[in-house]
Amino acid sequence: MAVIRDMMSAFELFQPANVEDAAALLREHGEQAWVMAGGLDSFDWFKDRVKRPSVVVDLGGIDALKGIESTADGLEIGAMTPLTDIVRHPDIRERYGLLQQAAELVASPQIRNQGTIGGNNSQDTRCWYYRDGWTCYRAGGNICYADTPTSMNREHAIFGADRCVAVNPSDTAPALIALDAQMVVQTAGGERVMDAADYFIGPSIDITRMTVLEPGDLLAAVRIPSTWAGATFYFEKVRDRQVWDFPLVNVATALRVSGSTIEDARVVVNGVAPYPMRLTAVEGALRGGSRDEATAERAGELAVRGARALRHNGYKIPLMRNLVKRSIRAEA
Amino acid sequence: MADIEITEAADPGVSRRNFIKGVIAAGAAVGSANYMFRGAGSIFAQPTSPGAVERLITITVNGQQRRVDVMRQETLATTLRYKLGLTGTKIGCDRSECGACTVLIDEVPHYSCSILTHSVRGRSVRTIEGLAAEDGTLHPVQQAIVNEQGFQCAFCMSGYVMAAVGYLQDNPNPSRADLAHGLSGNLCRCADYNKILNTMEQAAENMRQA
């Protein structure tokens, strides 16, 4: 049994009932405010007393941020929609199975009942040096504890490292990017809509954040266009334990296949870089090719070109290569 | 708050006895305030912002309205066990990694160690204490455990039972593999998984017949 280290530090709690009130609270409290969705990631930080915000704005009471609606061109999913609702939604199961498969592989049933699509995409990295409260680059310091000759870095990055070698842990993020989803972000200046791929940032843009969200911003919804509805999907997540665990590597692939020809493709991998990685070079090579073993083999080789392993995560290179290969050749 | 009480107690015409009682009450209030409000002076402010929460709230637990004084950062597991005396809910890891604290919120299984008590206002909480009927008749899942002796040390049992009740209400006809998937958010350190699944298959059968 883990040592229960007293309770979380005290904070002032706000549970606004609508987006306007939430936005006003975030403007008022600025950097002091912690935005909480399902709370699974937040409570880890609070209980370890590594993050001690004085104000927590809990979005759980905002009904407008929950639910899945059909739009003229696809679906709009409120950021506070629990993952279980996504897994069970008939339209998502039927037409956007990639997202359903990804959501169903997140953590455990109870966590999916509470964890939200917005939270799953906005959660912080799992690098334990960082989460244990070490003053690394990401925490505002000037060293990476995961990238020294003696570091334990089996779960860390093989791409996109820039001082920090932590990876993005989300399962639904690569699925959303592969579906060409868009993120709807509420900022002080109004609503911003961006491609899901642009929602995630690496350390070269801001080493302390995983997403574009700045203090005061809220992720309000995810829009999925019908572009990839009913396409050929493949999602696979490799992890140490079959429940709870974050991905070591996962892959989300969407293919438009006509006969044996791949007309278009999206291949996105997570767990290998500080952000979910869309493999545009692989997609380009797949377009117009035939869906066979040779194409899959080539896609796998292309996927890991430029990968750079740390001391303990060399296995991620063949793992990623094989996952990409498998995602192309798999029969629907 | 303490100042006002002292002023009132010191008012001329107040008996010596009441004066002393007033001072004691004020002292107790100051003492507990230090304990309960530490590190958050702003909590003394009146709730004016939209979305501000009050400490004294009513939550629905096992069909009863329970009035309870809840800190902002308090988890439901803490409130259930240490404020409401419902110690059937266990705290194992306190990190949403073991399932021992599972309760039903609006009939959906949640880890009570990882949800704020303030988040269940207006929702219905059901714990292991709320399963048996008024006359003591066990819930079909509980009866299956008695019949099958599915658990060894049973520290994880109440969490498993709540997860199973929630799961079986949605999926009355699960295969063994479905059950394993549905109950995968709970750990048993005695590693009694096969017997637990036997028990839960029996539980599903009991629930279908109930």
Chai-1 contact restraints between the chains, C-beta under 6 A:
chainA,res_idxA,chainB,res_idxB,connection_type,confidence,min_distance_angstrom,max_distance_angstrom,comment,restraint_id
A,A2,B,C93,contact,1.0,0.0,6.0,A-B,restraint_1
A,I4,B,D94,contact,1.0,0.0,6.0,A-B,restraint_2
A,M8,B,Q73,contact,1.0,0.0,6.0,A-B,restraint_3
A,A10,B,G39,contact,1.0,0.0,6.0,A-B,restraint_4
A,A10,B,A40,contact,1.0,0.0,6.0,A-B,restraint_5
A,A10,B,Q73,contact,1.0,0.0,6.0,A-B,restraint_6
A,F11,B,R72,contact,1.0,0.0,6.0,A-B,restraint_7
A,F11,B,Q73,contact,1.0,0.0,6.0,A-B,restraint_8
A,E12,B,S42,contact,1.0,0.0,6.0,A-B,restraint_9
A,L13,B,V53,contact,1.0,0.0,6.0,A-B,restraint_10
A,L13,B,R72,contact,1.0,0.0,6.0,A-B,restraint_11
A,L13,B,H118,contact,1.0,0.0,6.0,A-B,restraint_12
A,F14,B,G51,contact,1.0,0.0,6.0,A-B,restraint_13
A,F14,B,A52,contact,1.0,0.0,6.0,A-B,restraint_14
A,Q15,B,G51,contact,1.0,0.0,6.0,A-B,restraint_15
A,Q15,B,V53,contact,1.0,0.0,6.0,A-B,restraint_16
A,P16,B,P50,contact,1.0,0.0,6.0,A-B,restraint_17
A,P16,B,G51,contact,1.0,0.0,6.0,A-B,restraint_18
A,D21,B,P50,contact,1.0,0.0,6.0,A-B,restraint_19
A,D21,B,G51,contact,1.0,0.0,6.0,A-B,restraint_20
A,L40,B,S96,contact,1.0,0.0,6.0,A-B,restraint_21
A,L40,B,S114,contact,1.0,0.0,6.0,A-B,restraint_22
A,F43,B,S114,contact,1.0,0.0,6.0,A-B,restraint_23
A,G60,B,S119,contact,1.0,0.0,6.0,A-B,restraint_24
A,S108,B,S184,contact,1.0,0.0,6.0,A-B,restraint_25
A,S108,B,G185,contact,1.0,0.0,6.0,A-B,restraint_26
A,P109,B,G185,contact,1.0,0.0,6.0,A-B,restraint_27
A,Q110,B,P109,contact,1.0,0.0,6.0,A-B,restraint_28
A,Q110,B,H110,contact,1.0,0.0,6.0,A-B,restraint_29
A,Q110,B,Y111,contact,1.0,0.0,6.0,A-B,restraint_30
A,Q110,B,G185,contact,1.0,0.0,6.0,A-B,restraint_31
A,N113,B,V108,contact,1.0,0.0,6.0,A-B,restraint_32
A,N113,B,H110,contact,1.0,0.0,6.0,A-B,restraint_33
A,Q114,B,H110,contact,1.0,0.0,6.0,A-B,restraint_34
A,V243,B,S184,contact,1.0,0.0,6.0,A-B,restraint_35
